[in-house]
Amino acid sequence: KPVTPAALISAAQLRARRYRDLLAAEDTLRISEERFRLVVETSLDGFIQGLADGTVVSANPAACTMLRMSEQQIRAAGIPGLVDPADSRVVTALRLTGGRAELSCVRGDGTRFPVEASFSQHISSSGDMQVSVVLRDITERKLAEQQIMQLNAELESRVERRTAELTAANQELQAFSHSL
């Protein structure tokens, strides 16, 4: 089949442009993946990637530190093994397709601690349902809330005691003024 030089040049230029575009797209994807990897690895929050059945695929260093487990131990435990089974909110949280919940998690040494968990589900390129879980340790926040509640209770007690003292003093003053 005869090909004109202009058609051959045009086809070669088109393929070269497509190749340059493909290289640029691959470079953009590589940079994006590197940024995502750095964000996950340096995050102060625990990040766990898993499957819909609760299998853990990966965990970032913050999750390992928070749970006091290695990534292999986290994988072996699975998502259900990281959450306190006595926590009644677990069932609701595991049914979430996306959203947040406060849960009680279990560290590798068996201690329980409160977390705020953010859940999302998505379909991978292979068609598997995947789950992303971001965990934030809220132990300090819960302790601060308890301290505030305790201080409020103490303040209410003081106010009641002072009110009773003032009422008694007023009654004495009334009795004194009445006698005058």
Secondary structure, DSSP 8 states (H G I E B T S, - for coil): ----HHHHHHHHHHHHHHHHHHHHHHHHHHHHHHHHHHHHHH-SSEEEEEETTS-EEEE-HHHHHHHT--HHHHHHHHHHHHB-TT-THHHHHHH-SEEEEEEEEE-TTS-EEEEEEEEEEEE-TTS-EEEEEEEEE-HHHHHHHHHHHHHHHHHHHHHHHHHHHHHHHHHHHHHHHHH-
